Amino acid sequence: MWWKHEQKATEYARRALWLRGQRTLVKEPEPFAAVIFCTADPEKVDYRMRSKWSRVLRYAAAYKDLDEPLAHFVRRRGGINKVAARYARHFGRNS
C-alpha cells in the first residue's frame, strides 16, 4: 500500500522481481504477487497459492479498516479461501 501511495507500485514490483532474479519482462507486475514471490519459499508456495494470497491482500486493501489487523479481517470474513473467492467474484475477470 505504501508503494501505491507513492504511485510507484509497478516500478517497485518490477525492481523487486528483477533483484530476485526474475528477469522475464512483465509489463505490469501485480505488486502483492511480486512481494509474495520475493519473500516466500518457492518449494512451498506455488503459482496458485501466490495468486490466492495476492487476491486476499488486494481484497483487504480495498475493504479492511486501517486499524484492523489483517488476520482478524480474514477470519471475520470467513477465512482465506472465502476472501479470495469474494475478490474473484467482485473484481475478477468476468465481473
Secondary structure, DSSP 8 states (H G I E B T S, - for coil): -HHHHTT-HHHHHHHHHHHTT--S--SS--HHHHHHHHHS-TTT--HHHHHHHHHHHHHHHHH--TTS-HHHHHHHTT-HHHHHHHHHHHHSTT-
